[in-house]
Structure formats: C-alpha cells, structure tokens
Amino acid sequence: MKGHTYSILDQSFSTLIGKLHQYAIYTVSSLLLYMRFLLGKYNVIDCREIFCLWDFKAWLEPHMNTFRGYATSQFGDGMHEFLMRKDESGVVRIYLRKSSQASTWVPEGP
C-alpha cells in the first residue's frame, strides 16, 4: 500500500482480520478472493500470493551496526522510505526520504 498513512493501514488490516474470522477459508485462492473483496473499500486493487520471501534481516545482519539511526516512528523526523540501487561501478548506494510524498531522495553521504 504505497503512499498509505499508518492510520489507514491499521484500520484496513483491523477490518480485514475481524471480517476474515467470520468465514471458513480453506485455500489460499479463497483467502485472496475475500481479501480483495474486503479491502476494496480501502482502494486495494489486487492481492497476490507471494511464492518467495526474502529474509532481509539475515541479509543485512552483517552490516546492521552501520545501518542504524535512520528510521524513526511515524511521528518522528527520521526517514521512512529507503531505496538501494547499484551505481555504474557496481557499488550499492542508499537513498532516503521522509515520506512517499517527499519530492526528492536524500543522496548517500560522503
């Protein structure tokens, strides 16, 4: 839900969980149908099954000691969106911004 606010996200999931408890759901395809139906009023267009998940914590674990202090709570003044991209020489650069409504990404430091 790109561009969401935390209150909309919390409300939509709260509604979803409460409503899903009313149905007997035995298959993933049934779950997806109910999710699409129930989240439609929150402008969710599609729900998809993810066949593979990445363990980002394990991937970043060796670097966590240097990757701290960027993000804060929703009411803090830290960064909330991160973009990691390889540059022309193959070095991964990180870009940050405070929200999806921010106009620019803050480039990596020196």
Secondary structure by P-SEA (a helix, b strand, c coil): cccccaaaaaaaaaaaaaaaaacccccaaaaaaaaaaaaccccccbbbbbccccccccccccccccccccccccccccccbbbbbbccccbbbbbbcccccccccccccc
